[in-house]
Amino acid sequence: MVLFRRFLGDVLRDVRMQRGLTLRELSAEARVSLGYISEIERGQKEASSELLASLCAALDVALSDVLRDVSDLVALEEAAAGLTRIPVAASAGAVVTSAA
């Protein structure tokens, strides 16, 4: 399975490119080093919630929209891997993930 940080980086890069921003421009606007943003976009570094908030503000995109897009990618990856969610106990609300 692909790491969450890789999907996050892909989504952030896509938004940046849709906005027509270079890494240098985003770096200046978000006040985050260009190298660090590059590592986040390549899925090599984890982004803190504060850093994500700064990047989203600079990209003029809601954090919830970014996380929703990442969640959708994770769901597709799980489906492709044949993972399903099987409720263990409806009253307990527990969920087990298993390979089908």
N, CA, C and O atoms as a GROMACS GRO file, in nm:
protein
  400
    1MET      N    1   0.084  -0.119   0.000
    1MET     CA    2   0.000   0.000   0.000
    1MET      C    3   0.088   0.125   0.000
    1MET      O    4   0.192   0.129   0.067
    2VAL      N    5   0.048   0.224  -0.073
    2VAL     CA    6   0.120   0.351  -0.079
    2VAL      C    7   0.098   0.427   0.051
    2VAL      O    8  -0.012   0.426   0.108
    3LEU      N    9   0.201   0.492   0.098
    3LEU     CA   10   0.192   0.567   0.222
    3LEU      C   11   0.102   0.689   0.207
    3LEU      O   12   0.092   0.750   0.101
    4PHE      N   13   0.036   0.723   0.317
    4PHE     CA   14  -0.049   0.841   0.322
    4PHE      C   15   0.028   0.965   0.277
    4PHE      O   16  -0.025   1.047   0.202
    5ARG      N   17   0.153   0.977   0.324
    5ARG     CA   18   0.229   1.098   0.290
    5ARG      C   19   0.254   1.110   0.140
    5ARG      O   20   0.266   1.220   0.088
    6ARG      N   21   0.261   0.997   0.070
    6ARG     CA   22   0.279   1.002  -0.075
    6ARG      C   23   0.154   1.056  -0.143
    6ARG      O   24   0.162   1.140  -0.233
    7PHE      N   25   0.036   1.007  -0.099
    7PHE     CA   26  -0.088   1.060  -0.154
    7PHE      C   27  -0.105   1.207  -0.123
    7PHE      O   28  -0.148   1.285  -0.208
    8LEU      N   29  -0.070   1.247  -0.001
    8LEU     CA   30  -0.080   1.388   0.038
    8LEU      C   31   0.009   1.473  -0.053
    8LEU      O   32  -0.032   1.579  -0.100
    9GLY      N   33   0.130   1.426  -0.076
    9GLY     CA   34   0.221   1.500  -0.163
    9GLY      C   35   0.167   1.512  -0.305
    9GLY      O   36   0.178   1.618  -0.368
   10ASP      N   37   0.109   1.404  -0.354
   10ASP     CA   38   0.052   1.407  -0.489
   10ASP      C   39  -0.062   1.510  -0.499
   10ASP      O   40  -0.070   1.585  -0.595
   11VAL      N   41  -0.148   1.512  -0.398
   11VAL     CA   42  -0.261   1.606  -0.399
   11VAL      C   43  -0.210   1.749  -0.390
   11VAL      O   44  -0.256   1.836  -0.464
   12LEU      N   45  -0.117   1.775  -0.300
   12LEU     CA   46  -0.064   1.910  -0.286
   12LEU      C   47   0.005   1.957  -0.414
   12LEU      O   48  -0.012   2.071  -0.455
   13ARG      N   49   0.082   1.869  -0.477
   13ARG     CA   50   0.148   1.905  -0.603
   13ARG      C   51   0.045   1.935  -0.711
   13ARG      O   52   0.059   2.033  -0.785
   14ASP      N   53  -0.060   1.852  -0.720
   14ASP     CA   54  -0.164   1.875  -0.820
   14ASP      C   55  -0.231   2.011  -0.800
   14ASP      O   56  -0.254   2.084  -0.896
   15VAL      N   57  -0.262   2.045  -0.674
   15VAL     CA   58  -0.326   2.174  -0.646
   15VAL      C   59  -0.232   2.287  -0.683
   15VAL      O   60  -0.273   2.384  -0.746
   16ARG      N   61  -0.105   2.274  -0.645
   16ARG     CA   62  -0.007   2.379  -0.676
   16ARG      C   63   0.003   2.400  -0.826
   16ARG      O   64   0.004   2.513  -0.874
   17MET      N   65   0.011   2.291  -0.900
   17MET     CA   66   0.024   2.302  -1.045
   17MET      C   67  -0.103   2.358  -1.109
   17MET      O   68  -0.095   2.435  -1.204
   18GLN      N   69  -0.221   2.319  -1.057
   18GLN     CA   70  -0.346   2.375  -1.108
   18GLN      C   71  -0.352   2.526  -1.086
   18GLN      O   72  -0.409   2.599  -1.167
   19ARG      N   73  -0.292   2.571  -0.978
   19ARG     CA   74  -0.288   2.715  -0.948
   19ARG      C   75  -0.180   2.787  -1.028
   19ARG      O   76  -0.172   2.910  -1.026
   20GLY      N   77  -0.096   2.711  -1.097
   20GLY     CA   78   0.011   2.770  -1.177
   20GLY      C   79   0.125   2.825  -1.094
   20GLY      O   80   0.194   2.918  -1.136
   21LEU      N   81   0.145   2.769  -0.975
   21LEU     CA   82   0.251   2.816  -0.886
   21LEU      C   83   0.375   2.729  -0.897
   21LEU      O   84   0.365   2.607  -0.913
   22THR      N   85   0.490   2.791  -0.888
   22THR     CA   86   0.615   2.716  -0.878
   22THR      C   87   0.640   2.684  -0.731
   22THR      O   88   0.576   2.741  -0.642
   23LEU      N   89   0.732   2.592  -0.707
   23LEU     CA   90   0.770   2.563  -0.568
   23LEU      C   91   0.822   2.689  -0.500
   23LEU      O   92   0.794   2.712  -0.382
   24ARG      N   93   0.898   2.768  -0.573
   24ARG     CA   94   0.955   2.891  -0.517
   24ARG      C   95   0.844   2.988  -0.474
   24ARG      O   96   0.851   3.048  -0.367
   25GLU      N   97   0.742   3.002  -0.558
   25GLU     CA   98   0.630   3.092  -0.525
   25GLU      C   99   0.553   3.041  -0.404
   25GLU      O  100   0.519   3.119  -0.315
   26LEU      N  101   0.525   2.911  -0.400
   26LEU     CA  102   0.454   2.854  -0.286
   26LEU      C  103   0.537   2.867  -0.160
   26LEU      O  104   0.483   2.897  -0.053
   27SER      N  105   0.666   2.845  -0.171
   27SER     CA  106   0.756   2.858  -0.058
   27SER      C  107   0.751   2.998   0.002
   27SER      O  108   0.744   3.014   0.124
   28ALA      N  109   0.756   3.097  -0.083
   28ALA     CA  110   0.751   3.235  -0.036
   28ALA      C  111   0.617   3.268   0.028
   28ALA      O  112   0.612   3.333   0.133
   29GLU      N  113   0.509   3.224  -0.034
   29GLU     CA  114   0.375   3.254   0.017
   29GLU      C  115   0.347   3.181   0.148
   29GLU      O  116   0.288   3.239   0.239
   30ALA      N  117   0.388   3.056   0.158
   30ALA     CA  118   0.361   2.976   0.278
   30ALA      C  119   0.466   2.995   0.386
   30ALA      O  120   0.446   2.954   0.501
   31ARG      N  121   0.579   3.057   0.349
   31ARG     CA  122   0.691   3.074   0.442
   31ARG      C  123   0.743   2.940   0.493
   31ARG      O  124   0.768   2.921   0.612
   32VAL      N  125   0.758   2.849   0.398
   32VAL     CA  126   0.813   2.716   0.423
   32VAL      C  127   0.925   2.696   0.321
   32VAL      O  128   0.912   2.738   0.206
   33SER      N  129   1.034   2.633   0.362
   33SER     CA  130   1.147   2.618   0.270
   33SER      C  131   1.106   2.538   0.147
   33SER      O  132   1.028   2.444   0.154
   34LEU      N  133   1.162   2.579   0.035
   34LEU     CA  134   1.135   2.516  -0.093
   34LEU      C  135   1.172   2.367  -0.086
   34LEU      O  136   1.096   2.283  -0.134
   35GLY      N  137   1.286   2.336  -0.029
   35GLY     CA  138   1.329   2.196  -0.019
   35GLY      C  139   1.234   2.111   0.061
   35GLY      O  140   1.209   1.995   0.027
   36TYR      N  141   1.181   2.167   0.169
   36TYR     CA  142   1.090   2.091   0.253
   36TYR      C  143   0.958   2.064   0.180
   36TYR      O  144   0.903   1.954   0.188
   37ILE      N  145   0.908   2.165   0.109
   37ILE     CA  146   0.785   2.145   0.030
   37ILE      C  147   0.809   2.038  -0.076
   37ILE      O  148   0.723   1.953  -0.099
   38SER      N  149   0.924   2.043  -0.140
   38SER     CA  150   0.957   1.943  -0.241
   38SER      C  151   0.957   1.803  -0.181
   38SER      O  152   0.905   1.709  -0.242
   39GLU      N  153   1.014   1.787  -0.063
   39GLU     CA  154   1.017   1.657   0.002
   39GLU      C  155   0.876   1.610   0.040
   39GLU      O  156   0.846   1.491   0.031
   40ILE      N  157   0.791   1.702   0.081
   40ILE     CA  158   0.652   1.668   0.113
   40ILE      C  159   0.581   1.622  -0.014
   40ILE      O  160   0.511   1.521  -0.013
   41GLU      N  161   0.598   1.696  -0.122
   41GLU     CA  162   0.532   1.661  -0.248
   41GLU      C  163   0.579   1.525  -0.301
   41GLU      O  164   0.502   1.455  -0.367
   42ARG      N  165   0.702   1.488  -0.271
   42ARG     CA  166   0.754   1.358  -0.316
   42ARG      C  167   0.726   1.246  -0.216
   42ARG      O  168   0.767   1.132  -0.238
   43GLY      N  169   0.656   1.279  -0.108
   43GLY     CA  170   0.620   1.178  -0.009
   43GLY      C  171   0.736   1.134   0.078
   43GLY      O  172   0.731   1.026   0.137
   44GLN      N  173   0.838   1.216   0.088
   44GLN     CA  174   0.956   1.179   0.166
   44GLN      C  175   0.952   1.234   0.308
   44GLN      O  176   1.025   1.186   0.395
   45LYS      N  177   0.869   1.332   0.332
   45LYS     CA  178   0.857   1.393   0.465
   45LYS      C  179   0.711   1.400   0.506
   45LYS      O  180   0.622   1.417   0.423
   46GLU      N  181   0.688   1.386   0.636
   46GLU     CA  182   0.555   1.405   0.694
   46GLU      C  183   0.533   1.555   0.717
   46GLU      O  184   0.625   1.625   0.758
   47ALA      N  185   0.415   1.602   0.690
   47ALA     CA  186   0.383   1.743   0.713
   47ALA      C  187   0.303   1.756   0.842
   47ALA      O  188   0.207   1.682   0.864
   48SER      N  189   0.342   1.849   0.927
   48SER     CA  190   0.265   1.874   1.049
   48SER      C  191   0.134   1.943   1.014
   48SER      O  192   0.116   1.993   0.903
   49SER      N  193   0.043   1.943   1.109
   49SER     CA  194  -0.086   2.010   1.083
   49SER      C  195  -0.066   2.159   1.061
   49SER      O  196  -0.137   2.220   0.980
   50GLU      N  197   0.029   2.220   1.132
   50GLU     CA  198   0.055   2.363   1.114
   50GLU      C  199   0.110   2.391   0.974
   50GLU      O  200   0.071   2.487   0.909
   51LEU      N  201   0.200   2.305   0.929
   51LEU     CA  202   0.258   2.323   0.797
   51LEU      C  203   0.151   2.302   0.689
   51LEU      O  204   0.146   2.377   0.592
   52LEU      N  205   0.068   2.201   0.706
   52LEU     CA  206  -0.041   2.178   0.611
   52LEU      C  207  -0.134   2.298   0.604
   52LEU      O  208  -0.177   2.339   0.496
   53ALA      N  209  -0.166   2.354   0.720
   53ALA     CA  210  -0.253   2.472   0.722
   53ALA      C  211  -0.189   2.587   0.646
   53ALA      O  212  -0.257   2.658   0.572
   54SER      N  213  -0.059   2.606   0.663
   54SER     CA  214   0.012   2.713   0.593
   54SER      C  215   0.012   2.690   0.442
   54SER      O  216  -0.010   2.782   0.364
   55LEU      N  217   0.038   2.565   0.401
   55LEU     CA  218   0.038   2.534   0.258
   55LEU      C  219  -0.100   2.552   0.198
   55LEU      O  220  -0.115   2.608   0.089
   56CYS      N  221  -0.202   2.505   0.268
   56CYS     CA  222  -0.339   2.518   0.216
   56CYS      C  223  -0.380   2.665   0.205
   56CYS      O  224  -0.445   2.704   0.108
   57ALA      N  225  -0.342   2.745   0.303
   57ALA     CA  226  -0.373   2.888   0.296
   57ALA      C  227  -0.304   2.952   0.176
   57ALA      O  228  -0.365   3.032   0.104
   58ALA      N  229  -0.178   2.916   0.155
   58ALA     CA  230  -0.103   2.972   0.042
   58ALA      C  231  -0.160   2.924  -0.092
   58ALA      O  232  -0.153   2.996  -0.191
   59LEU      N  233  -0.215   2.804  -0.093
   59LEU     CA  234  -0.274   2.749  -0.215
   59LEU      C  235  -0.421   2.789  -0.232
   59LEU      O  236  -0.483   2.759  -0.335
   60ASP      N  237  -0.475   2.856  -0.132
   60ASP     CA  238  -0.616   2.898  -0.133
   60ASP      C  239  -0.708   2.777  -0.152
   60ASP      O  240  -0.797   2.778  -0.237
   61VAL      N  241  -0.684   2.673  -0.072
   61VAL     CA  242  -0.765   2.552  -0.076
   61VAL      C  243  -0.793   2.511   0.068
   61VAL      O  244  -0.708   2.526   0.155
   62ALA      N  245  -0.911   2.459   0.092
   62ALA     CA  246  -0.948   2.415   0.227
   62ALA      C  247  -0.872   2.286   0.261
   62ALA      O  248  -0.861   2.196   0.178
   63LEU      N  249  -0.823   2.280   0.383
   63LEU     CA  250  -0.755   2.160   0.430
   63LEU      C  251  -0.848   2.039   0.417
   63LEU      O  252  -0.804   1.930   0.381
   64SER      N  253  -0.976   2.059   0.447
   64SER     CA  254  -1.071   1.948   0.437
   64SER      C  255  -1.081   1.896   0.294
   64SER      O  256  -1.099   1.776   0.275
   65ASP      N  257  -1.069   1.983   0.195
   65ASP     CA  258  -1.072   1.938   0.056
   65ASP      C  259  -0.949   1.855   0.022
   65ASP      O  260  -0.959   1.753  -0.047
   66VAL      N  261  -0.833   1.898   0.071
   66VAL     CA  262  -0.710   1.822   0.048
   66VAL      C  263  -0.720   1.685   0.112
   66VAL      O  264  -0.689   1.584   0.050
   67LEU      N  265  -0.764   1.682   0.238
   67LEU     CA  266  -0.775   1.555   0.309
   67LEU      C  267  -0.880   1.464   0.247
   67LEU      O  268  -0.863   1.342   0.246
   68ARG      N  269  -0.987   1.522   0.195
   68ARG     CA  270  -1.090   1.442   0.127
   68ARG      C  271  -1.032   1.377   0.002
   68ARG      O  272  -1.058   1.260  -0.025
   69ASP      N  273  -0.954   1.453  -0.074
   69ASP     CA  274  -0.892   1.398  -0.194
   69ASP      C  275  -0.795   1.286  -0.159
   69ASP      O  276  -0.790   1.183  -0.227
   70VAL      N  277  -0.718   1.306  -0.052
   70VAL     CA  278  -0.625   1.202  -0.007
   70VAL      C  279  -0.703   1.078   0.037
   70VAL      O  280  -0.666   0.966   0.004
   71SER      N  281  -0.811   1.099   0.111
   71SER     CA  282  -0.895   0.988   0.156
   71SER      C  283  -0.950   0.909   0.038
   71SER      O  284  -0.954   0.786   0.042
   72ASP      N  285  -0.992   0.979  -0.066
   72ASP     CA  286  -1.043   0.911  -0.186
   72ASP      C  287  -0.935   0.824  -0.250
   72ASP      O  288  -0.962   0.713  -0.294
   73LEU      N  289  -0.812   0.875  -0.254
   73LEU     CA  290  -0.702   0.798  -0.312
   73LEU      C  291  -0.670   0.675  -0.227
   73LEU      O  292  -0.641   0.568  -0.280
   74VAL      N  293  -0.675   0.691  -0.095
   74VAL     CA  294  -0.653   0.577  -0.006
   74VAL      C  295  -0.761   0.471  -0.028
   74VAL      O  296  -0.730   0.352  -0.033
   75ALA      N  297  -0.886   0.515  -0.041
   75ALA     CA  298  -0.996   0.421  -0.063
   75ALA      C  299  -0.977   0.345  -0.195
   75ALA      O  300  -1.001   0.224  -0.200
   76LEU      N  301  -0.934   0.414  -0.298
   76LEU     CA  302  -0.908   0.347  -0.426
   76LEU      C  303  -0.795   0.245  -0.413
   76LEU      O  304  -0.803   0.136  -0.469
   77GLU      N  305  -0.692   0.281  -0.340
   77GLU     CA  306  -0.579   0.190  -0.318
   77GLU      C  307  -0.623   0.066  -0.241
   77GLU      O  308  -0.583  -0.046  -0.273
   78GLU      N  309  -0.708   0.086  -0.140
   78GLU     CA  310  -0.759  -0.026  -0.063
   78GLU      C  311  -0.845  -0.117  -0.150
   78GLU      O  312  -0.835  -0.240  -0.142
   79ALA      N  313  -0.929  -0.057  -0.232
   79ALA     CA  314  -1.014  -0.136  -0.321
   79ALA      C  315  -0.929  -0.216  -0.420
   79ALA      O  316  -0.958  -0.333  -0.446
   80ALA      N  317  -0.826  -0.155  -0.472
   80ALA     CA  318  -0.738  -0.223  -0.567
   80ALA      C  319  -0.664  -0.338  -0.500
   80ALA      O  320  -0.634  -0.439  -0.564
   81ALA      N  321  -0.636  -0.323  -0.371
   81ALA     CA  322  -0.566  -0.428  -0.297
   81ALA      C  323  -0.662  -0.536  -0.247
   81ALA      O  324  -0.618  -0.636  -0.189
   82GLY      N  325  -0.791  -0.517  -0.269
   82GLY     CA  326  -0.890  -0.615  -0.227
   82GLY      C  327  -0.922  -0.610  -0.080
   82GLY      O  328  -0.970  -0.709  -0.024
   83LEU      N  329  -0.897  -0.497  -0.017
   83LEU     CA  330  -0.929  -0.484   0.125
   83LEU      C  331  -1.075  -0.446   0.141
   83LEU      O  332  -1.127  -0.363   0.066
   84THR      N  333  -1.140  -0.507   0.238
   84THR     CA  334  -1.280  -0.475   0.266
   84THR      C  335  -1.296  -0.446   0.413
   84THR      O  336  -1.214  -0.487   0.495
   85ARG      N  337  -1.400  -0.376   0.446
   85ARG     CA  338  -1.432  -0.345   0.586
   85ARG      C  339  -1.543  -0.438   0.631
   85ARG      O  340  -1.651  -0.441   0.572
   86ILE      N  341  -1.516  -0.514   0.734
   86ILE     CA  342  -1.614  -0.609   0.785
   86ILE      C  343  -1.650  -0.569   0.928
   86ILE      O  344  -1.565  -0.574   1.016
   87PRO      N  345  -1.774  -0.529   0.953
   87PRO     CA  346  -1.814  -0.494   1.089
   87PRO      C  347  -1.806  -0.616   1.180
   87PRO      O  348  -1.859  -0.723   1.148
   88VAL      N  349  -1.738  -0.601   1.295
   88VAL     CA  350  -1.726  -0.711   1.391
   88VAL      C  351  -1.848  -0.716   1.479
   88VAL      O  352  -1.908  -0.822   1.496
   89ALA      N  353  -1.885  -0.603   1.536
   89ALA     CA  354  -2.002  -0.597   1.623
   89ALA      C  355  -2.071  -0.463   1.597
   89ALA      O  356  -2.014  -0.357   1.623
   90ALA      N  357  -2.191  -0.470   1.548
   90ALA     CA  358  -2.264  -0.348   1.513
   90ALA      C  359  -2.281  -0.255   1.632
   90ALA      O  360  -2.272  -0.133   1.617
   91SER      N  361  -2.305  -0.311   1.750
   91SER     CA  362  -2.325  -0.226   1.867
   91SER      C  363  -2.196  -0.165   1.916
   91SER      O  364  -2.198  -0.055   1.972
   92ALA      N  365  -2.084  -0.232   1.897
   92ALA     CA  366  -1.955  -0.180   1.943
   92ALA      C  367  -1.896  -0.079   1.845
   92ALA      O  368  -1.814   0.004   1.884
   93GLY      N  369  -1.936  -0.086   1.719
   93GLY     CA  370  -1.885   0.006   1.619
   93GLY      C  371  -1.744  -0.029   1.574
   93GLY      O  372  -1.681   0.050   1.504
   94ALA      N  373  -1.694  -0.146   1.611
   94ALA     CA  374  -1.561  -0.186   1.571
   94ALA      C  375  -1.560  -0.233   1.426
   94ALA      O  376  -1.658  -0.290   1.378
   95VAL      N  377  -1.451  -0.208   1.359
   95VAL     CA  378  -1.438  -0.246   1.220
   95VAL      C  379  -1.304  -0.316   1.203
   95VAL      O  380  -1.203  -0.271   1.256
   96VAL      N  381  -1.304  -0.427   1.129
   96VAL     CA  382  -1.183  -0.501   1.101
   96VAL      C  383  -1.157  -0.493   0.951
   96VAL      O  384  -1.249  -0.508   0.872
   97THR      N  385  -1.033  -0.471   0.913
   97THR     CA  386  -0.998  -0.468   0.772
   97THR      C  387  -0.929  -0.600   0.740
   97THR      O  388  -0.835  -0.640   0.809
   98SER      N  389  -0.975  -0.666   0.637
   98SER     CA  390  -0.914  -0.793   0.599
   98SER      C  391  -0.906  -0.803   0.447
   98SER      O  392  -0.979  -0.735   0.375
   99ALA      N  393  -0.818  -0.888   0.401
   99ALA     CA  394  -0.807  -0.912   0.258
   99ALA      C  395  -0.917  -1.009   0.217
   99ALA      O  396  -0.940  -1.110   0.284
  100ALA      N  397  -0.984  -0.978   0.108
  100ALA     CA  398  -1.094  -1.063   0.062
  100ALA      C  399  -1.043  -1.171  -0.030
  100ALA      O  400  -1.121  -1.253  -0.078
   0.00000   0.00000   0.00000
